[in-house]
Amino acid sequence: MLLEVKALSKRFGGLVAVNNVDLVIREGEVRGIIGPNGSGKSTLFNLISGVYQAEPGGQIVFAGEDIAALQPHEIARRGVARTFQLLRIFTQMTVLENLLIGYHPHIVYSSAVAAIGAAKVWAEERRLRDEMMELLGYVGLTEYAEMPAGELSIGQRRLLALGRAMAMRPKLLMLDEPAAGLSPVNVDKLLTTVLELKKRFGLTVIVIEHILKVVMESCETVTVLEHGEKIAEGAPAAIKNDHRVIEAYLGKEMDDAEVRAFLKAS
């Protein structure tokens, strides 16, 4: 396994956002995390990536190391990259510069060497630029490399956020609602891009998504949260027919035909 979460909890005052959640992610897996608004999905991501610290007793083991007490930049260096539900693009910087920021944890020379401008630094910067341009090609943004990121469309910004996460050279890529605000055509494009990147770079992927089509068509296993607790987990086909999942979304029992209609329309 690549990631194992044990007894993970997070409280904000009297609110229990995540409650005793266990999760095991195999290397190379695509895992979906779904649940209604406020179910704890993004909080779970924030715990894994170090944005929040878990309650005592919780464990987050990544590649054999307990990372629960590490800072976000330390976790990123170990190979965990993520996107955010609310895009955090540097709009005044170019598309290429946004990717270079993603690569920053892997820069190997010191600021003193960079200030001197040694030949080694120039060569490394040329190599890095070429690598980032190649990555822009994978996400379909090559022609926008020198454009200010603020001029991109919503769909292109989503692809840029994906590319910037990939620039961190992750082993585990966590996507928080990557298709939010996209048209159906762009949802399909994003889904295809994520799966191609997974295959090309040997990624493990966890995706939070409200568009159930994305989860059902791309994920091998789906985990369902409600009120911070895991209420179901299994293959998409099993989750489709789990009435606890439908109740979590709609608050009522539905017959099989209604379940299928709801999932098809979502």
Secondary structure, DSSP 4 states (H G I P E B T S, - for coil): --EEEEEEEEEETTEEEEEEEEEEE-TT-EEEEE-STTSSHHHHHHHHTTSSPPPTT-EEEETTEE-TTS-HHHHHHTTEEE--SS----TTSBHHHHHHHHHGGG--S-HHHHHHT-HHHHHHHHHHHHHHHHHHHHTT-GGGTTSBGGGS-HHHHHHHHHHHHHTT--SEEEEESTTTT--HHHHHHHHHHHHHHHHHHT-EEEEE-S-HHHHHHH-SEEEEEETTEEEEEE-HHHHHT-HHHHHHHHSS---HHHHHHHHHH-
